Amino acid sequence: MRFSRPIRFAVLLAALLGFGLQASPARAERLKSIALLAGLLRRAGTETLVARDCPKQLMGAFVFARNAVVLCANNLKDDPERVWETLAHESAHVMQHCRRQPIFERDRLGLDFLLASHQSPELFNAVGQYHPSQHRTEIEARIVQGLPAEEVMNLFRRSCADRLL
């Protein structure tokens, strides 16, 4: 049996993160979204790396100097939903880097922040732990991680269009 490139990548990423390959339809769909977004990142020249020794609270990071997204396998465990949220969050930082400016206009950011923080207040509690100069970028990343997969990928395509190979 031959699989498409996104499916092969999803299987490889799932194996690297330690996921079992038994998947419900929802889990399989989430793994496919992870693979597609990781493929977009790769096409934009951003590596997706898997680390197994991250600090306890760290799920992932965008390493600007290396143009790489790191996923923390030791903290994400067997949870494709958390991997998706982390990958989407870090892809927002890649988008900010591609654009060399914020993703959202200030007026939309305010509305999106109000809606998202009302729906998921715990997601935004950690923003206060960052330096004030990072609040906007972290708020945008949290908004992006809550968007539907197709919207995240479309936003990425628009934000990093000049880098996509």
Solvent accessible surface area in square Angstrom, and as a share of the most:
residue,aa,sasa,rsa
1,M,208,0.93
2,R,214,0.78
3,F,96,0.40
4,S,64,0.41
5,R,164,0.60
6,P,40,0.25
7,I,55,0.28
8,R,111,0.40
9,F,40,0.17
10,A,7,0.06
11,V,64,0.37
12,L,100,0.50
13,L,7,0.03
14,A,2,0.01
15,A,61,0.48
16,L,73,0.37
17,L,8,0.04
18,G,54,0.52
19,F,11,0.04
20,G,40,0.39
21,L,118,0.59
22,Q,168,0.75
23,A,48,0.37
24,S,60,0.39
25,P,120,0.76
26,A,79,0.61
27,R,54,0.20
28,A,45,0.35
29,E,103,0.46
30,R,56,0.21
31,L,19,0.10
32,K,82,0.35
33,S,8,0.05
34,I,2,0.01
35,A,1,0.01
36,L,62,0.31
37,L,0,0.00
38,A,1,0.00
39,G,12,0.11
40,L,7,0.03
41,L,0,0.00
42,R,102,0.37
43,R,106,0.39
44,A,7,0.05
45,G,46,0.44
46,T,2,0.01
47,E,76,0.34
48,T,32,0.19
49,L,50,0.25
50,V,41,0.23
51,A,23,0.18
52,R,142,0.52
53,D,124,0.64
54,C,17,0.10
55,P,94,0.59
56,K,164,0.70
57,Q,148,0.66
58,L,68,0.34
59,M,45,0.20
60,G,7,0.07
61,A,29,0.23
62,F,37,0.15
63,V,60,0.35
64,F,137,0.57
65,A,103,0.80
66,R,141,0.52
67,N,35,0.18
68,A,1,0.00
69,V,0,0.00
70,V,24,0.14
71,L,0,0.00
72,C,0,0.00
73,A,8,0.06
74,N,43,0.22
75,N,30,0.16
76,L,2,0.01
77,K,127,0.54
78,D,75,0.39
79,D,52,0.27
80,P,9,0.05
81,E,78,0.35
82,R,99,0.36
83,V,0,0.00
84,W,4,0.01
85,E,54,0.24
86,T,12,0.07
87,L,0,0.00
88,A,0,0.00
89,H,21,0.09
90,E,12,0.05
91,S,0,0.00
92,A,0,0.00
93,H,29,0.13
94,V,0,0.00
95,M,0,0.00
96,Q,20,0.09
97,H,44,0.20
98,C,7,0.04
99,R,72,0.26
100,R,191,0.70
101,Q,101,0.45
102,P,54,0.34
103,I,12,0.06
104,F,9,0.04
105,E,124,0.56
106,R,177,0.64
107,D,117,0.61
108,R,102,0.37
109,L,14,0.07
110,G,36,0.35
111,L,108,0.54
112,D,22,0.11
113,F,64,0.27
114,L,118,0.59
115,L,100,0.50
116,A,22,0.17
117,S,23,0.15
118,H,158,0.71
119,Q,146,0.65
120,S,29,0.19
121,P,73,0.46
122,E,122,0.55
123,L,47,0.24
124,F,18,0.07
125,N,111,0.57
126,A,32,0.25
127,V,12,0.07
128,G,61,0.58
129,Q,156,0.69
130,Y,78,0.30
131,H,119,0.53
132,P,95,0.60
133,S,88,0.57
134,Q,83,0.37
135,H,55,0.25
136,R,48,0.18
137,T,50,0.29
138,E,12,0.05
139,I,27,0.14
140,E,0,0.00
141,A,0,0.00
142,R,21,0.08
143,I,8,0.04
144,V,0,0.00
145,Q,23,0.10
146,G,60,0.58
147,L,31,0.15
148,P,86,0.54
149,A,20,0.15
150,E,103,0.46
151,E,68,0.30
152,V,0,0.00
153,M,5,0.02
154,N,55,0.28
155,L,14,0.07
156,F,0,0.00
157,R,93,0.34
158,R,158,0.58
159,S,9,0.06
160,C,0,0.00
161,A,62,0.48
162,D,120,0.62
163,R,58,0.21
164,L,37,0.18
165,L,168,0.84
